[in-house]
Amino acid sequence: MITITKKQKKVLDSVRKYSEDYEGGIPQEVLKNKLDIHEYQLYEILNSLTKKGVIRQDGSRVNLINIDKEINTVDSKQDVIDAELGKIEQDSLEIIKSIVKDGVVPKYELEGNLLYGPLKLTDFRMYHVIISLTNKGIIKAVRRNDEQYYRLMISDD
């Protein structure tokens, strides 16, 4: 699932609408004029949609990418961040469940799997996920034999 803001949805809908009218992609200037938005705002929205993989930019032209993923629309950028973090937390929890032994996992192993594993999180995002999971009571920091571990506080039941 891809989560976008209402403004991004408006731009994406316009790209869909005008994509057949322009061969080789829709000029950004056309989108700017049709949507009546500031050039800088359009630039940011287009870059965000490009990063999410729903459009492709070739110079000053925009092309729609056919995707099979569901698109979820939310009110603000913060809502997008919250929705994405929720997905990352779920994926992180699956990784934690796969590496936990005897109910605990060493801190370095957990961090390494989040940083270099399939999610490839940044340092900041990894610590944010760990803090979030700790605050929600899903994992708990513990000391064992003078080493730091995380205890998984939920079961698969």
C-alpha positions as a Markdown table, in Angstrom:
| # | Residue | x | y | z |
|---|---|---|---|---|
| 1 | Met | 0.0 | 0.0 | 0.0 |
| 2 | Ile | 1.2 | 3.5 | -0.8 |
| 3 | Thr | 0.1 | 6.4 | 1.4 |
| 4 | Ile | -0.1 | 9.9 | 0.0 |
| 5 | Thr | -1.6 | 13.2 | 1.0 |
| 6 | Lys | -4.7 | 14.8 | -0.5 |
| 7 | Lys | -2.6 | 17.3 | -2.5 |
| 8 | Gln | -0.5 | 14.5 | -3.9 |
| 9 | Lys | -3.7 | 12.6 | -4.8 |
| 10 | Lys | -4.9 | 15.7 | -6.6 |
| 11 | Val | -1.7 | 15.9 | -8.6 |
| 12 | Leu | -1.7 | 12.1 | -9.3 |
| 13 | Asp | -5.3 | 12.3 | -10.5 |
| 14 | Ser | -4.3 | 15.1 | -12.9 |
| 15 | Val | -1.4 | 13.1 | -14.2 |
| 16 | Arg | -3.8 | 10.2 | -14.9 |
| 17 | Lys | -6.3 | 12.5 | -16.5 |
| 18 | Tyr | -3.9 | 14.3 | -18.9 |
| 19 | Ser | -1.5 | 11.4 | -19.5 |
| 20 | Glu | -3.2 | 10.3 | -22.8 |
| 21 | Asp | -3.3 | 13.9 | -24.1 |
| 22 | Tyr | 0.5 | 14.3 | -24.1 |
| 23 | Glu | 2.9 | 11.9 | -25.8 |
| 24 | Gly | 6.2 | 11.5 | -24.0 |
| 25 | Gly | 4.8 | 12.7 | -20.7 |
| 26 | Ile | 2.9 | 15.7 | -19.4 |
| 27 | Pro | 4.9 | 18.9 | -19.2 |
| 28 | Gln | 5.3 | 20.2 | -15.6 |
| 29 | Glu | 4.2 | 23.6 | -16.7 |
| 30 | Val | 0.8 | 22.2 | -17.9 |
| 31 | Leu | 0.3 | 20.6 | -14.5 |
| 32 | Lys | 1.2 | 23.8 | -12.7 |
| 33 | Asn | -1.3 | 25.8 | -14.8 |
| 34 | Lys | -4.1 | 23.2 | -14.6 |
| 35 | Leu | -3.8 | 22.7 | -10.9 |
| 36 | Asp | -3.1 | 26.4 | -10.1 |
| 37 | Ile | -0.4 | 25.6 | -7.5 |
| 38 | His | 3.0 | 27.2 | -6.9 |
| 39 | Glu | 6.0 | 25.7 | -8.8 |
| 40 | Tyr | 7.9 | 24.8 | -5.7 |
| 41 | Gln | 4.9 | 23.0 | -4.2 |
| 42 | Leu | 4.5 | 21.0 | -7.4 |
| 43 | Tyr | 8.2 | 20.2 | -7.5 |
| 44 | Glu | 8.0 | 18.8 | -4.0 |
| 45 | Ile | 4.8 | 16.8 | -4.7 |
| 46 | Leu | 6.3 | 15.4 | -7.9 |
| 47 | Asn | 9.5 | 14.4 | -6.2 |
| 48 | Ser | 7.5 | 12.6 | -3.4 |
| 49 | Leu | 5.4 | 10.8 | -5.9 |
| 50 | Thr | 8.5 | 9.8 | -7.8 |
| 51 | Lys | 10.1 | 8.4 | -4.6 |
| 52 | Lys | 6.9 | 6.4 | -4.0 |
| 53 | Gly | 7.2 | 4.9 | -7.5 |
| 54 | Val | 3.9 | 6.1 | -8.9 |
| 55 | Ile | 5.3 | 8.5 | -11.5 |
| 56 | Arg | 8.5 | 9.0 | -13.4 |
| 57 | Gln | 10.0 | 12.3 | -14.3 |
| 58 | Asp | 12.0 | 12.8 | -17.5 |
| 59 | Gly | 13.4 | 16.3 | -17.4 |
| 60 | Ser | 10.4 | 18.6 | -17.2 |
| 61 | Arg | 7.9 | 15.8 | -18.2 |
| 62 | Val | 5.9 | 13.5 | -16.0 |
| 63 | Asn | 4.8 | 10.0 | -16.8 |
| 64 | Leu | 2.4 | 7.8 | -14.9 |
| 65 | Ile | 3.8 | 4.4 | -13.8 |
| 66 | Asn | 1.3 | 1.5 | -13.8 |
| 67 | Ile | 1.2 | 0.1 | -10.3 |
| 68 | Asp | -0.8 | -2.7 | -8.7 |
| 69 | Lys | -0.5 | -1.3 | -5.2 |
| 70 | Glu | -3.5 | 0.2 | -3.4 |
| 71 | Ile | -3.2 | 3.9 | -2.8 |
| 72 | Asn | -4.3 | 5.3 | 0.6 |
| 73 | Thr | -5.0 | 9.0 | 0.9 |
| 74 | Val | -4.5 | 10.9 | 4.2 |
| 75 | Asp | -4.8 | 14.5 | 5.3 |
| 76 | Ser | -1.3 | 15.6 | 6.1 |
| 77 | Lys | 2.4 | 14.7 | 5.7 |
| 78 | Gln | 2.4 | 13.7 | 9.4 |
| 79 | Asp | -0.4 | 11.2 | 8.7 |
| 80 | Val | 1.8 | 9.8 | 5.9 |
| 81 | Ile | 4.7 | 9.4 | 8.2 |
| 82 | Asp | 2.5 | 7.8 | 10.9 |
| 83 | Ala | 1.1 | 5.3 | 8.4 |
| 84 | Glu | 4.5 | 4.4 | 7.0 |
| 85 | Leu | 5.9 | 4.0 | 10.5 |
| 86 | Gly | 3.1 | 1.7 | 11.3 |
| 87 | Lys | 4.1 | -0.5 | 8.4 |
| 88 | Ile | 7.8 | -0.4 | 9.3 |
| 89 | Glu | 6.9 | -1.3 | 12.9 |
| 90 | Gln | 5.0 | -4.3 | 11.6 |
| 91 | Asp | 7.8 | -5.4 | 9.4 |
| 92 | Ser | 10.3 | -4.8 | 12.2 |
| 93 | Leu | 8.2 | -6.9 | 14.6 |
| 94 | Glu | 8.3 | -9.8 | 12.1 |
| 95 | Ile | 12.1 | -9.5 | 11.9 |
| 96 | Ile | 12.3 | -9.5 | 15.7 |
| 97 | Lys | 10.1 | -12.6 | 16.0 |
| 98 | Ser | 12.4 | -14.4 | 13.5 |
| 99 | Ile | 15.6 | -13.7 | 15.4 |
| 100 | Val | 14.5 | -13.9 | 19.0 |
| 101 | Lys | 15.9 | -16.9 | 21.0 |
| 102 | Asp | 14.5 | -17.9 | 24.4 |
| 103 | Gly | 12.4 | -14.7 | 24.4 |
| 104 | Val | 15.3 | -12.3 | 24.0 |
| 105 | Val | 17.5 | -10.9 | 21.3 |
| 106 | Pro | 20.9 | -9.1 | 21.8 |
| 107 | Lys | 20.7 | -5.4 | 21.2 |
| 108 | Tyr | 23.5 | -5.5 | 18.6 |
| 109 | Glu | 21.7 | -8.3 | 16.7 |
| 110 | Leu | 18.4 | -6.5 | 16.7 |
| 111 | Glu | 19.9 | -3.2 | 15.5 |
| 112 | Gly | 22.0 | -5.0 | 12.9 |
| 113 | Asn | 19.0 | -6.8 | 11.4 |
| 114 | Leu | 17.0 | -3.5 | 11.2 |
| 115 | Leu | 19.9 | -1.6 | 9.7 |
| 116 | Tyr | 21.3 | -4.1 | 7.3 |
| 117 | Gly | 18.4 | -6.6 | 6.9 |
| 118 | Pro | 15.6 | -6.4 | 4.4 |
| 119 | Leu | 14.2 | -3.1 | 5.7 |
| 120 | Lys | 17.6 | -1.2 | 5.5 |
| 121 | Leu | 16.5 | 1.4 | 8.0 |
| 122 | Thr | 18.5 | 4.5 | 8.7 |
| 123 | Asp | 20.0 | 4.9 | 12.2 |
| 124 | Phe | 17.4 | 7.5 | 13.1 |
| 125 | Arg | 14.4 | 5.4 | 11.8 |
| 126 | Met | 15.8 | 2.3 | 13.5 |
| 127 | Tyr | 16.0 | 4.0 | 16.9 |
| 128 | His | 12.6 | 5.6 | 16.4 |
| 129 | Val | 11.1 | 2.1 | 15.7 |
| 130 | Ile | 12.8 | 0.6 | 18.7 |
| 131 | Ile | 11.6 | 3.4 | 21.0 |
| 132 | Ser | 8.1 | 3.1 | 19.5 |
| 133 | Leu | 7.9 | -0.6 | 20.0 |
| 134 | Thr | 9.3 | -0.2 | 23.6 |
| 135 | Asn | 6.7 | 2.5 | 24.4 |
| 136 | Lys | 3.9 | 0.3 | 23.1 |
| 137 | Gly | 5.1 | -2.5 | 25.4 |
| 138 | Ile | 6.0 | -4.9 | 22.5 |
| 139 | Ile | 9.7 | -5.1 | 23.5 |
| 140 | Lys | 11.5 | -4.3 | 26.7 |
| 141 | Ala | 15.2 | -3.5 | 27.2 |
| 142 | Val | 16.8 | -5.9 | 29.7 |
| 143 | Arg | 20.3 | -6.6 | 30.9 |
| 144 | Arg | 21.5 | -10.2 | 31.0 |
| 145 | Asn | 25.1 | -11.1 | 31.9 |
| 146 | Asp | 26.1 | -7.5 | 31.7 |
| 147 | Glu | 24.9 | -7.2 | 28.1 |
| 148 | Gln | 21.9 | -5.4 | 26.7 |
| 149 | Tyr | 19.0 | -7.4 | 25.2 |
| 150 | Tyr | 15.5 | -6.8 | 24.2 |
| 151 | Arg | 12.7 | -9.1 | 25.5 |
| 152 | Leu | 9.8 | -9.8 | 23.2 |
| 153 | Met | 6.7 | -9.1 | 25.4 |
| 154 | Ile | 4.1 | -10.6 | 23.1 |
| 155 | Ser | 3.5 | -14.1 | 21.9 |
| 156 | Asp | 2.4 | -15.5 | 18.6 |
| 157 | Asp | -0.8 | -16.8 | 20.0 |
